[in-house]
Amino acid sequence: MPNIKPMSDLRNYTAVVKEVSYGNRVYLTRNGHGTCAIIDMQELDELDKQKELNQLLLKLKEAEKSALTEGTISADELEKELGV
């Protein structure tokens, strides 16, 4: 069950932060609407890595689609094109 607290609970910041752990975020609300979350740093790092991996996979899929539709060139042709 999500740990949801009003923003006013941050007056006792230490007590709120103690409730945060890996996989246990604290969601803060203002006037009954979610505004932000407090998350464990290790979990945040893993989420960032996962986001980067997803972006890389998306680019690889785009490249694969491009190679299938536009074709590829040989290494010799690439060297000529680059003037190497």
C-alpha positions as CSV (number, residue, x, y, z in Angstrom):
1,M,0.0,0.0,0.0
2,P,1.4,3.4,-0.9
3,N,2.7,5.6,1.8
4,I,0.9,8.9,1.2
5,K,1.4,11.9,3.5
6,P,0.4,15.5,3.3
7,M,3.2,18.0,2.6
8,S,2.6,19.5,6.1
9,D,4.1,16.3,7.6
10,L,7.5,17.6,6.4
11,R,7.6,19.8,9.5
12,N,8.9,16.6,11.1
13,Y,11.2,15.8,8.2
14,T,13.3,13.2,10.1
15,A,10.2,11.1,10.9
16,V,9.1,11.1,7.2
17,V,12.6,10.3,5.9
18,K,12.9,7.3,8.3
19,E,9.9,5.8,6.5
20,V,11.7,5.8,3.2
21,S,13.6,2.7,2.1
22,Y,14.3,0.7,-1.0
23,G,10.9,0.0,-2.6
24,N,9.1,2.1,0.0
25,R,8.6,5.6,-1.3
26,V,6.7,8.3,0.5
27,Y,4.3,10.3,-1.7
28,L,3.6,13.8,-0.6
29,T,0.3,15.7,-1.3
30,R,-0.7,19.3,-1.3
31,N,-4.5,20.0,-1.0
32,G,-5.2,16.3,-1.6
33,H,-3.2,16.1,-4.9
34,G,0.1,14.3,-5.4
35,T,3.0,16.7,-5.7
36,C,6.2,14.7,-5.2
37,A,7.8,11.6,-3.8
38,I,10.7,10.8,-1.6
39,I,12.6,7.8,-2.9
40,D,15.7,5.8,-1.8
41,M,18.9,6.9,-3.7
42,Q,19.8,3.3,-4.7
43,E,16.3,2.8,-6.2
44,L,16.6,6.2,-8.0
45,D,19.9,5.2,-9.5
46,E,18.5,1.9,-10.7
47,L,15.5,3.7,-12.2
48,D,17.9,6.1,-14.0
49,K,19.9,3.1,-15.4
50,Q,16.7,1.4,-16.5
51,K,15.5,4.6,-18.3
52,E,18.9,4.9,-20.1
53,L,18.7,1.2,-21.1
54,N,15.2,1.7,-22.4
55,Q,16.4,4.7,-24.5
56,L,19.3,2.7,-25.8
57,L,17.0,-0.2,-26.8
58,L,14.7,2.3,-28.6
59,K,17.6,3.7,-30.6
60,L,18.8,0.2,-31.4
61,K,15.3,-0.7,-32.7
62,E,15.3,2.5,-34.8
63,A,18.7,1.6,-36.2
64,E,17.6,-1.9,-37.0
65,K,14.5,-0.6,-38.8
66,S,16.6,1.8,-40.7
67,A,19.1,-0.9,-41.7
68,L,16.2,-3.0,-43.0
69,T,14.5,-0.3,-44.9
70,E,17.5,1.7,-46.2
71,G,20.1,-1.0,-46.3
72,T,23.7,-1.0,-45.2
73,I,27.1,-0.2,-46.8
74,S,30.3,-2.2,-46.6
75,A,33.3,-1.1,-44.5
76,D,35.2,-0.1,-47.6
77,E,32.3,2.1,-48.8
78,L,32.2,3.7,-45.4
79,E,35.9,4.4,-45.4
80,K,35.6,6.0,-48.9
81,E,32.6,8.1,-47.7
82,L,34.5,9.3,-44.7
83,G,37.7,9.9,-46.6
84,V,39.8,7.5,-44.5
